Amino acid sequence: MIKKASIIGGGVIGGGWAARFLLNGWNVSVYDPDPEAQRKIAEVLTNARRSLPSLYDKPLPAEGALTFHENIADAVKDAIWIQESVPEQLGLKHKIYAQIQQRASSEAILGSSTSGFKPSELQEGAMQPEQIVVTHPFNPVYLLPLVELVPSPITPTALTRQAMELLESIGMKPLHVRKEIDAHIADRLLEAVWREGLWLIKDDIATTEEIDDAIRYGFGLRWAQMGLFETYRIAGGEAGMKHFIGQFGPCLKWPWTKLMDVPELTDTLIEKIAAQSDAQSGQLSIRELEQLRDDNLVGMMRALKQSGSGAGGTITAHEASLPMPVPTELPVTVSQQVPQSWADYNGHMNEANYLQAASLATDRFMELVGADAAYIAAGNSYFTAETHLRYLAEIHAGEHISITTQVLLGEGKKLHLFHRIFGTNDELAATCETLLLHMNLKTRRTSPPARKIALKLDVYVKTHADMLMPRGAGRHVGQKPSRLK
Ligand SMILES: NC(=O)c1ccc[n+]([C@@H]2O[C@H](COP(=O)([O-])OP(=O)(O)OC[C@H]3O[C@@H](n4cnc5c(N)ncnc54)[C@H](O)[C@@H]3O)[C@@H](O)[C@H]2O)c1
């Protein structure tokens, strides 16, 4: 049965949660008294559809249904997850919980997006306090995996475990905050950086742009893949963490930091920050900035997938849980959305990314015949010896592509594949013919595949033997292009 999430408060964060659940196949019901809520959520969804599927090399589940409701009672009906994302006022949140708990299932999890309140504060005076936990996400919720999951001392362990599992099933990385604290973990760190930033502006040391440059050209890049402590471990050199602390620890007592002093947010300071921010980024609309941010996040997270570091590991784990579409005649070896980062200055998919897509198809086919990660780790693999690509139609970023793979030859150490790359409306957009040789990774020489691989491969060889030889196969560069298969 399709799971249902209820979103109470559909602003920046609630809209992001709605998109995250919908694109992972949940039905979503929203309650937000703002007459503009439907339009705002539609815009968040547009951004999410453009970016989230691009993280994966498999299709996400079919999108769930989105409904809007006039009151909380209707919205929470049958929901197994209720996410509260109303403005950050404790009294308002308490009032909302009273209305939710009158009608919601007592089995449902009630997560709050609160950036600052502790779960025990949220639970005060509630009908069923143990149902309420903090699930603090990061903007854009549909793309960033982190969610701080904060139970209180009275939260049942089983509920925390169930919440972890449900959040993981929608591609998130729940960080279990074991001890409740104001503002959880991440916002405490961010506040420290923000506070120093405000001082640097107030004291005329740096502008908003210079502060952002100090982050994005340097330590910001390090943080996304290793965080703070693993980065510092490397900075300590071979002598490691103790050496690093010995060297830089004393600086903490030097006047490098304003520590807990907070600059007063006077009108003059606010005006100064806003004017600098306008000069820095005012030429782009918020929507344009959001799309730039999302494209960059997708590109960075796809890069992290290669090593499995940080957010990349979360995406790989989620992807492994997604089913591949059922093969029809030829196996479908790729079915995914084209990420923005695959588009070039001509506005279509770059030539190199056609090969990247075909290479994903080859990897998938190797998995189908059992030449998977364990087989490779055991010292065997296929290496590409030759490739011929034909570009037949444009493919654009955001478009859904699928690839089928036909075996032309699978004999001894030779594996000869023909990939057909289809764009929207199943139009044949490219073909990639590739010859692979089986290798022994220890001797780095060709070798016959293991018997279990040869047997599985033989099933495809026999099935595909009756099919016509593709007319695009065996061609050389410059031959009259054929649009036929
Ligand atoms: N903005 C962020 O970066 C961020 C990040 C993480 C968590 N949060 C937290 O998420 C929560 C929401 O923040 P936001 O940034 O989305 O705010 P927002 O102002 O964008 O959205 C709040 C939404 O709640 C709606 N609302 C107001 N009263 C309501 C009511 N009685 N019932 C239902 N909906 C109501 C508003 O119409 C609005 O759409 C806060 O607790 C905040 O601390 C914000």
The ligand as an SDF file (V2000), in Angstrom:
LIG
                    3D

 44 48  0  0  0  0  0  0  0  0999 V2000
   14.3160   27.9400    6.5700 N   0  0  0  0  0  0  0  0  0  0  0  0
   15.2450   27.0730    6.9410 C   0  0  0  0  0  0  0  0  0  0  0  0
   16.3740   27.0860    6.4160 O   0  0  0  0  0  0  0  0  0  0  0  0
   14.9430   26.0270    7.9750 C   0  0  0  0  0  0  0  0  0  0  0  0
   15.7820   24.8960    8.0300 C   0  0  0  0  0  0  0  0  0  0  0  0
   15.4700   23.8510    8.8950 C   0  0  0  0  0  0  0  0  0  0  0  0
   14.3680   23.9590    9.7310 C   0  0  0  0  0  0  0  0  0  0  0  0
   13.5740   25.0750    9.6990 N   0  0  0  0  0  0  0  0  0  0  0  0
   12.3910   25.1050   10.5930 C   0  0  0  0  0  0  0  0  0  0  0  0
   11.2490   24.7860    9.8130 O   0  0  0  0  0  0  0  0  0  0  0  0
   10.0970   25.4380   10.3610 C   0  0  0  0  0  0  0  0  0  0  0  0
    9.4220   26.2460    9.2590 C   0  0  0  0  0  0  0  0  0  0  0  0
   10.3480   27.1840    8.7300 O   0  0  0  0  0  0  0  0  0  0  0  0
   10.2530   27.7450    7.2330 P   0  0  0  0  0  0  0  0  0  0  0  0
   11.5780   28.3380    6.9510 O   0  0  0  0  0  0  0  0  0  0  0  0
    9.6930   26.7380    6.3220 O   0  0  0  0  0  0  0  0  0  0  0  0
    9.1910   28.9170    7.4220 O   0  0  0  0  0  0  0  0  0  0  0  0
    8.1770   29.5210    6.3460 P   0  0  0  0  0  0  0  0  0  0  0  0
    7.7670   30.8400    6.8930 O   0  0  0  0  0  0  0  0  0  0  0  0
    8.7690   29.4750    4.9740 O   0  0  0  0  0  0  0  0  0  0  0  0
    6.9540   28.5150    6.3900 O   0  0  0  0  0  0  0  0  0  0  0  0
    6.0710   28.3940    7.4490 C   0  0  0  0  0  0  0  0  0  0  0  0
    4.7240   28.0020    6.8660 C   0  0  0  0  0  0  0  0  0  0  0  0
    3.8360   27.7260    7.9260 O   0  0  0  0  0  0  0  0  0  0  0  0
    2.5650   28.2090    7.5550 C   0  0  0  0  0  0  0  0  0  0  0  0
    1.7460   28.3860    8.7560 N   0  0  0  0  0  0  0  0  0  0  0  0
    1.6420   29.4620    9.5790 C   0  0  0  0  0  0  0  0  0  0  0  0
    0.7460   29.2020   10.5530 N   0  0  0  0  0  0  0  0  0  0  0  0
    0.2680   27.9530   10.3390 C   0  0  0  0  0  0  0  0  0  0  0  0
   -0.6790   27.1370   10.9940 C   0  0  0  0  0  0  0  0  0  0  0  0
   -1.3380   27.5560   12.0670 N   0  0  0  0  0  0  0  0  0  0  0  0
   -0.9210   25.9060   10.5080 N   0  0  0  0  0  0  0  0  0  0  0  0
   -0.2720   25.4500    9.4060 C   0  0  0  0  0  0  0  0  0  0  0  0
    0.6460   26.1930    8.7370 N   0  0  0  0  0  0  0  0  0  0  0  0
    0.9110   27.4270    9.2030 C   0  0  0  0  0  0  0  0  0  0  0  0
    2.8420   29.4920    6.8270 C   0  0  0  0  0  0  0  0  0  0  0  0
    1.7490   29.8730    6.0050 O   0  0  0  0  0  0  0  0  0  0  0  0
    4.0850   29.1200    6.0310 C   0  0  0  0  0  0  0  0  0  0  0  0
    3.7630   28.6300    4.7420 O   0  0  0  0  0  0  0  0  0  0  0  0
   10.6010   26.2650   11.5420 C   0  0  0  0  0  0  0  0  0  0  0  0
   10.4110   25.5380   12.7230 O   0  0  0  0  0  0  0  0  0  0  0  0
   12.0960   26.4120   11.2590 C   0  0  0  0  0  0  0  0  0  0  0  0
   12.8750   26.5590   12.4360 O   0  0  0  0  0  0  0  0  0  0  0  0
   13.8220   26.1040    8.8230 C   0  0  0  0  0  0  0  0  0  0  0  0
  1  2  1  0
  2  3  2  0
  2  4  1  0
  4  5  1  0
  4 44  2  0
  5  6  2  0
  6  7  1  0
  7  8  2  0
  8  9  1  0
  8 44  1  0
  9 10  1  0
  9 42  1  0
 10 11  1  0
 11 12  1  0
 11 40  1  0
 12 13  1  0
 13 14  1  0
 14 15  2  0
 14 16  1  0
 14 17  1  0
 17 18  1  0
 18 19  2  0
 18 20  1  0
 18 21  1  0
 21 22  1  0
 22 23  1  0
 23 24  1  0
 23 38  1  0
 24 25  1  0
 25 26  1  0
 25 36  1  0
 26 27  1  0
 26 35  1  0
 27 28  2  0
 28 29  1  0
 29 30  1  0
 29 35  2  0
 30 31  1  0
 30 32  2  0
 32 33  1  0
 33 34  2  0
 34 35  1  0
 36 37  1  0
 36 38  1  0
 38 39  1  0
 40 41  1  0
 40 42  1  0
 42 43  1  0
M  CHG  2   8   1  16  -1
M  END
$$$$
